[in-house]
Each structure stands twice: as structure tokens, then as C-alpha cells.
Amino acid sequence: MEVRFFNTMERRLMPFEPLQSGCAKMYTCGPTVYNFAHIGNFRAYIFEDILRRTLEYFGYTVTQVMNLTDVDDKTIRDSKAAGLPLRDFTAKYKEAFFEDIKTLKIEPAEIYPAATDHVKEMIDLIRILMDKGFAYQAADKCIYFSIDKFKDYGKLARIDRDNQRDGVRISTDEYAKDAVGDFALWKAWDEADGDVAWESPWGKGRPGWHIECSAMSMKYLGESFDIHTGGVDNMFPHHEDEIAQSESATGKKWVNYWLHCEHLMVDGTKMSKSLGNFYTLRDLAAKGWTGREIRWVLVGAHYRKKLNFTLDALAQARDTLGKFDALFDRLRAVSADGDGSEVQELTETAKNAFASSLADDLNIAPALAAAFDLTRSANRLADENKLSKTGAEKILACFRDFDRVIGCFEVDAVRESAAIPAEVTALAEERAAARKAKNFAESDRLRDELAKFGYAVKDIPGGAWELKKL
């Protein structure tokens, strides 16, 4: 089956043709480790995980590199504010990042290079750019890339340079979307950097943000590779600058396919701490939501469309996943004889629809629709006593196959809720009804009754609740 992706560089769908048959080499922009990653970050990481899993689903061997930006303006600023050495400060957030991706069942990349471990490679790359005349040292002692020397500058973001001001230099790591100018490859040390500095042929300093990704990707994937991903906010200046410096250094096309995911919104607006809609994974876990539920919401929209994240969507995810769990339990209980032929057409149709949807630029909506259609058909067969044990096992195997990409079904997981006595669940449901009716005295009484059975009930925004053993 032909796999196609929307290549941002070409602005069109293109068949995926890797440089090496059967292998996919991919670079993904990772976290800047100055704070806990938020759900906007994880929208991108989940998209990249679906991409990776889809490539594997179609038989490709994936080599993925995801960088850890542990030196830039923000990490230096915040480590100084915390009174910690840069490495000690960023270590906490590196560890948290790996905990978070495990919670969300994001498959690990093969390589997670940290910028501070690859300064030599960055210096070597800058030296090549200097020798070839693409870079220069300015009066401020910083090394800048001259975008005038790279005739294709702006080809990814489609920048109109006609009105560009000559001689503009950008020394900060991030700058306004409409700013176009020479960007820093190496920043001369100043007092704001504190003890963060490395020796170089151009004096003491540190690398700029953009050179990090070029140096690390080429070290581990080669001078040309298949796929580069990130959020649309990285397209300019970051990815544009990466292309310029990489292709100027090697004289080769750097990346064949560029894939960018759209922004995540929260409650229909931009995520903001001031609006109270800014969430890290830990914030959501504290509210009682699981990684599985969060992943389901983040998986549910096509990567090139904005995703609106809400607490109500998490409640719906809990309900939806609960229905899948109920189906899996029901299928495991089927014991009737038969060869499974009653599900042959159903499972083949579902698998073909699932695979063809993912092959079409990770088109997730029809892929999930195939799973829902299979659920309805399986329940109907069970209702009509037409399902055999072999047929039930074939349907379970189909969902396991889907979960190679989706990562939420967890077909064979043993769930604590299955062991909760029915009378306890009934009490919890009565308590939820009492709370909804604002009968808080009755709600408190039922909570105490639950405690007698050894259970605590936790309320979750949106009217949901969960039971846990005391």
C-alpha cells in the first residue's frame, strides 16, 4: 500500500520514497528543557508518535532522533533565576519529559542527543560555514549566517524578502515571525550567560539554537535524510534557518519530507496561564485524568488541523474507552464453537479501512471510524448469539493490530475497575446523582458508605468520577 504525506516544502501530498529502501530516518524537534512540557508540546509529540508507529505498521525500520535543547536563552535565564548550574537545572526537566512520554505511551526515539553534549559538532559545522563564506564574525564577536549568501532562503516558509531591511542581525534564539535577517550561529559570551560558555576559534561563547539541530541530525542521520517534523510555529525561523545552514555546509538537499502539525487550542482559545487553561501532564493527572485518556484526545484530530482540547473531551474519552473495554471483556467471555468465518469479512474490511486511512497522510478520523464500526458489528453479532470464540479472538486480534498505531485500546490490560463489586459501583453512581442534584448531605452519606467498603471516590471535572481502594 502506497504511503503518502503532505510535504510542507512542496505544499502537496507526495508518495513516501525513503532514501534507503525499507528504512525511514526521521528527526523531530524535542523539548527545550527549562520547564515541564505542556499539552501543546505533547500534541506535536503524539503526532510524531503516530507518524513513527504508522511507518512501522507499514514495515519500515525507523531511526528517530529527537533533540533535547538544554542550552538556549530560556534555559540560561531560568537556571540563573533558580540559582542552579545549567546541567543540574535541566536534568530535572529531562527526567520529567521521559516520565511524561512513558505515561502517554509515546514510543522512545532511538537517539536523544542533548545540545550540551554536541558543542564540538556545532563548532565544526560553523567552521565549515565560515570557510565557505556563508558566515561571518560581526563587531559584537558573534558569528552570523548571511542569508543573502543562500539564494533559496525562505523556500520552506515561502517568505517574501522583497521588503527585507538590509543588514539586520538577529542574535536572540527566537524572534518575531516577520523578522528576516542574519541569525546567530555562535554567541559571544556576555555576563548574562554566567558560567555557561565553551571555548571556540572565535572566542568564548555558546551555540545559537538553530545550529544545534543541524549538527546533531547530520551526526546521527547523515547529511541527507527522509523526514523532519515539528509544529507549524517551528517552520520559521527555526526550520528555515536549519535548511539554510545545513545545505550551505554540505551542498546537498538536507531533508526530503517536511511534516508540520497545527496548534493545540484549549476551550477554543490559545493556551495561557493567565486564562487558567494552561496544562502540563502533571496538572491533568492531579485532576484524575490518565495518560490513556489524554492520549485519546490528542490522537483524535488530524495533525494538520487545529485540535481543541477540553476537560469535557477527556470525560468523553473516559466514556469511549470504557465502552471499548466492555467490548473486550465481552469478547473474552465468548465460548461458542465455530471457525470464526462469521467475522472474516468484518475484520478484513476494518483492517483495510484502517490501513488505507493511515497511508493517506495519517488520516486518523476514518481510521478510528473503522474501529467504531467493528465495535458495533461485534456487539451485534454477540447480541444475536452468532459470534464464536474463534471469531471473538479474531476481533480482539484486529484491535491489537489497530493499537500498534493508536496506543489507547490496551486490549489485554487487566483493569482494577473490573474487580470493583457491583454494589460499590451502584453506591458511587447514587452519590454522583446526589451531587448533581446538589443534595450534598446525601452525597456525603454515600461517600461514608463507600469508605466502609474500602473505597474512596474521586470527583473529576465534567461530572465524571473514579473509585480507588483505600
PESULDA-V876174 format. One record per backbone hydrogen bond with DSSP energy under -0.5 kcal/mol. NH is the residue of the N-H (numbers start at 1). CO is the residue of the C=O. Records with the same first field share a line. If there is no record, write none. Layout:
NH: CO / CO
//
This chain:
4: 359
5: 14
7: 5 / 12
8: 6 / 258
10: 7
11: 7
12: 7
14: 5
16: 3
17: 15
23: 20
24: 61
26: 24 / 63
27: 227
28: 65
29: 229
33: 31 / 69
34: 32
35: 32
39: 279
41: 38
42: 38
43: 39
44: 40
45: 41
46: 42
47: 43
48: 44
49: 45
50: 46
51: 47
52: 48
53: 49
54: 50
55: 51
56: 52
57: 53
58: 54
59: 56
60: 55
61: 22
62: 60
63: 24
64: 62
65: 26
66: 111
67: 28
68: 113
69: 31 / 67
70: 68
76: 72
77: 73
78: 74
79: 75
80: 76
81: 77
82: 78
83: 79 / 80
84: 79
89: 85
90: 86
91: 87
92: 88
93: 89
94: 90
95: 91
96: 92
97: 93
98: 94
99: 95
100: 96
101: 97
102: 98
103: 99
104: 100
105: 102
106: 101
107: 105
110: 64
111: 64
115: 68
117: 114
118: 115
122: 118
123: 119
124: 120
125: 121
126: 122
127: 123
128: 124
129: 125
130: 126
131: 127
132: 128
133: 130
134: 129
135: 129
136: 144
138: 136 / 142
141: 138
143: 186
144: 136 / 142
145: 183
146: 134
147: 145
149: 146
150: 147
151: 149
153: 150
155: 152
158: 154
159: 154
161: 159
164: 161
168: 165
170: 182
171: 169
179: 176
182: 168
183: 145
184: 170
185: 143
186: 143
187: 206
188: 186
189: 204
193: 190
194: 191
196: 193
197: 195
198: 205
203: 200
205: 198
206: 187
208: 185
212: 208 / 209
213: 209
214: 210
215: 211
216: 212
217: 213
218: 214
219: 215
220: 216
221: 217
222: 217 / 218
225: 254
226: 25
227: 25
228: 257
229: 27
230: 259
232: 261
234: 231
235: 232
239: 234
240: 235
241: 237
242: 238
243: 239
244: 240
245: 241
246: 242
247: 243
248: 244
249: 245
250: 246
251: 247
256: 225
257: 226
259: 228 / 257
261: 230
262: 303
265: 307
266: 269
267: 309
269: 266
271: 264
275: 272
276: 273
277: 272
279: 277
281: 37
284: 280
285: 281
286: 282
287: 283
288: 285
289: 284
294: 290
295: 291
296: 292
297: 293
298: 294
299: 295
300: 296
305: 302
307: 263
308: 306
309: 265 / 307
314: 310
315: 311
316: 312
317: 313
318: 314
319: 315
320: 316
321: 317
322: 318
323: 319
324: 320
325: 321
326: 322
327: 323
328: 324
329: 325
330: 326
331: 327
332: 328
333: 329
334: 330 / 331
343: 340
344: 341
347: 343
348: 344
349: 345
350: 346
351: 347
352: 348
353: 349
354: 350
355: 351
356: 352
357: 353
358: 354
359: 355
360: 356 / 357
361: 4 / 359
362: 358
363: 357
364: 362
367: 363
368: 364
369: 365
370: 366
371: 367
372: 368
373: 369
374: 370
375: 371
376: 372
377: 373
378: 374
379: 375
380: 376
381: 377
382: 378
383: 379
384: 380
385: 382
386: 381
387: 381
389: 336
392: 388
393: 389
394: 390
395: 391
396: 392
397: 393
398: 394
399: 395
400: 396
401: 397
402: 398
403: 399
404: 400 / 401
405: 402
406: 402
407: 403
413: 410
415: 413
418: 415
419: 416
420: 417
425: 421
426: 422
427: 423
428: 424
429: 425
430: 426
431: 427
432: 428
433: 429
434: 430
435: 431
436: 432
437: 433
438: 435
439: 434
440: 438
443: 439
444: 440
445: 441
446: 442
447: 443
448: 444
449: 445
450: 446
451: 447
452: 448
453: 449 / 450
454: 451
455: 450
456: 468
458: 466
459: 457
460: 464
463: 460
464: 460
466: 458
468: 456
470: 454
//
